[in-house]
Amino acid sequence: MSEQERGPLGGLRVPGGSGGTDPLGVPFQHDPLGGPAPSARSGRGSEEEVRASAVCAVGICDGSGWVIDDDGEARPCECRKRKIRRARTRGMQSTIPERYRGVSFDRPPISNMAADPGTAAVVREIRDYCENIDAELDEGNGVWLHGSAGTGKTSLAMLISKTALEAGHSVAIYSMPRLLARIRRTYDADSNEEGYLAFFDRLTSVDLLHIDDLGAEKRTDWVLEQLYAIVDRRYEERRSIVVTTNLDTDDLREQIGDRTVSRLLQMCDMEKPVFGDDWRERRGLVIPPAPDARA
């Protein structure tokens, strides 16, 4: 079998015409992972098989990202969907920060928050959101947590992002000041960063965007424009967002503008205050490291 008959990952390239789109809405002649995608097979005359050098992450296909069904039709494997999700996060902060990798409902501070009457209800709602993470993200439902510093907002938000990542979803995680710094670098011709439009498209297409410390940035017209553009695009495309802020709704309107807050209120079915004392000032309630955090 000639090399042209192999797929971009070493698997079987299905012969036949092109045209149409795959179940993900991608044209068959264009594969977002870097090579031409297979089209439906016109016949079943050839039963040759190619042993792929790549390995399917879910053990279904030959590693090419495509499966041929009993009718000779090519369809994307679940592993291909995961690869596309990972591709969306290239060049973005998409890992849980070291301090929060051990976050869990069964460990402090969240386990302590669950036992505290002032925060038990919001922990239950976050647990429910995490247990239904696929449906919540498919619906584009977001979460908005606000309250004083140290009350556990970031820990709860990181738990949502961690759950989404473990479920195979694409996630971008930024504090608002760091996100703005990252956007500014896209304008630097001397940097090795991708351009603004490419980064903006990635930022607005991931399954979940997590913004911590919203409202901590200095208010300028440029900041208001960038923030509204991001939130508005995700609103239009029904993509989920998780935000934390130390500001109440009225103060946040003053800081980031009424238009952006209005969009967030429409996107976030769960807009919850997180009350209580500063957990970071309570001895013994530091988040323990995950057992395999350095594995």
VENRA-V653846 format. One record per run of one state. SS is the DSSP state (H for helix, E for strand, L for the rest). FROM is the first residue (numbers start at 1). LEN is the number of residues. If there is no record, write none. Layout:
BEGIN
SS,FROM,LEN
SS,FROM,LEN
END
This chain:
BEGIN
L,1,2
H,3,3
E,6,1
L,7,5
E,12,1
L,13,8
E,21,1
L,22,5
E,27,1
L,28,38
E,66,3
L,69,5
E,74,3
L,77,1
H,78,11
L,89,9
H,98,3
L,101,9
H,110,6
L,116,4
H,120,12
L,132,1
H,133,7
L,140,3
E,143,4
L,147,6
H,153,14
L,167,4
E,171,5
H,176,10
L,186,10
H,196,10
L,206,2
E,208,5
L,213,8
H,221,16
L,237,3
E,240,6
L,246,3
H,249,8
L,257,1
H,258,10
L,268,2
E,270,4
L,274,5
H,279,3
L,282,14
END
